[in-house]
Amino acid sequence: MKFDLHLHTTASDGTDTPSALVSLAAEKGFELLAITDHDTMSGVREAQEAGKRLGVRVISGVEISAGGDTEVHVLGYAVQKPEMLVQMLEKMRNQRSQRMRQMVMKLNDLGIPIHLGRVTGLAKESVGRSHLARVLVEDGIVRDVREAFNRYLAPGRPAYVEREKLTVSQAVRLIASAGGLPVIAHPGQNHGDAFWMKDRFAELKEAGLKGIEAYHMAHSQQQAIAFARTAKDLGLLVTGGSDYHGTIKNVAIGDGMQYWKTKEADLERFLKAIPESEGL
């Protein structure tokens, strides 16, 4: 079965609408997807409706940015009580909006005349740095999104603004309390090898962690295998996904899983952990 458990739409910082993303995936032969937009689940219903028309199972999901100075992303799958997340996700999106206003002001102070409305106009609901990066590219300030982050938007760069976040444990507990499956996303991305030792995952398992996204574009073969081994040692699910964002990144649906030799068995374990009706 062709599947991808980490996808973004225009509900956050992807460039494909939920229905367009599902249509593209169906054309490429995918049978199972998970929509995991940043701090919002607003694109899930549209994607699931498109999935029913096109014969693609779409699992609900969300990706929460947590962790303070060292950012960690936590995926939440098959949330059964979304109302428990609504207030917190809305607070997170408001923080994103406030942060974007401050980042645009910093760029203006640097002599770069970016207008806030152009940035927020790209975001259906959850605005992020990639939206600002796209405007910088459109205006010829930088050549591409990577340069936008490296020059202006990454931590330590002149237009970067930190925002208040949940701790990783809080994000895991929030998803678990809402009946979802919390999974650490791409743990090897932007972190040194010593950051994610087995003890750290074990502590989060006590908080309700259910899985590790071992297979991702940011992981080398060695990292992917190591994270998968850690997950299995701790009795956690092994997941994977492309982290597809559309045209904003050079990543296709299904990328990042080429080293996954046990994907069918791991997917079966994942599907057994969520309600049978999810996405049907």
Summary of the structure (lengths in Angstrom):
residues: 280
radius of gyration: 18.1
end to end distance: 16.0
largest distance: 54.2
contacts: 977
relative contact order: 0.15
helix: 42%
strand: 15%
